[in-house]
Amino acid sequence: MSNREVLSLHRAVRDDIQDLVTRRPLPAPDLPQVDPFLFLNHHGPQTYPPKNNGLPFGPHPHRGFETVTFILEGSLAHHDSGSGASVVEAGGVQWITAGSGLVHAELSPDEFKRTGGPLEILQLWVNLPARLKMTEPAYVPVAATKMASSEPGDGVSMLTVSGTKEAPIRSRTDVMLAIVSIEPGGRADLPAPSGRNVLCYTVGGEATIDEKAIGEHTLVKLSDGDRIEVSSENGCRILFGHASPIGEPVVAHGPFVMNTEAEIAQAVRDYRAGRFGGL
């Protein structure tokens, strides 16, 4: 067994969207991706007042990748052009395979806009290899009660959405994703198989990895190895995952992620022609 070592730290950049507090740890100025993890937005934590406008993510398209959204606090109402629709409450996750293309909206339910309340959301973009970029779109909501729960160490709990036999999602590319919560004084050795790239972001609180202090809202780039030694003096929460790198060219244009400029141009034409459907 070999511990992964900390290679670099990348603190999230503040980039609010209207009145939505937003931090972006990925891409970082000196870290364009952690293949296949492309993009991570951390919205909140914040408390919305009554009679608020809610989330600002009206209808928009995607093609060529997957979005995984963790609703840590609050709720999220989803509608898409493939007839997917649900409200995901706190602790739940929504997994969207954009594939060949869909249009969706991510908004706050009417009740949340009326009453307000706490909100914190993580949205992660996971790339798809060329062979899967034009796969059929799909939407899967996962309630908090369906997440796979485990305790990988003393004072450490992990809620897993994909990548294990017990997890509710069977990822097309064998991506493992989880939320790790560490109580004050807790520690664990998190499994991270050799040859896979690790996603590790401190959502709240401070951690210690490889005997190095990791501040809040920080993405950690790690060396190869097969486990991560993590602890926290005062408690923290971490977005944790790992996946095999795809190793293909990435060409991104707004909501489209493909392998070539020609494929991006085709995605734009298809969307403008209404081939993604509508809401």
ABEGO torsion letter per residue (X at the ends): XBBBBBABBBBBBBBBBEABBBBBAOBBAABABBOABABBBBBOBBBBBBGBAEBABBBBBBBGBBBBBBBABEBBBBBBAAGBBBBBBBGBBBBBBAEAEBBBBBBBBAAAAAAEEBBBBBBBBBBBBAAAAABBBBBBBBBAAABBBBBABBGBBBBBABGBAABABBBAAGBBBBBBBBBBGBBBBBBBBBGBBBBBBBABEBBBBGGBBBBBGBBBBBBBEABBBBBBAAEBBBBBBBBBBAGBBBBBBEABBBABAAAAAAAAAAAAAGAAEBX
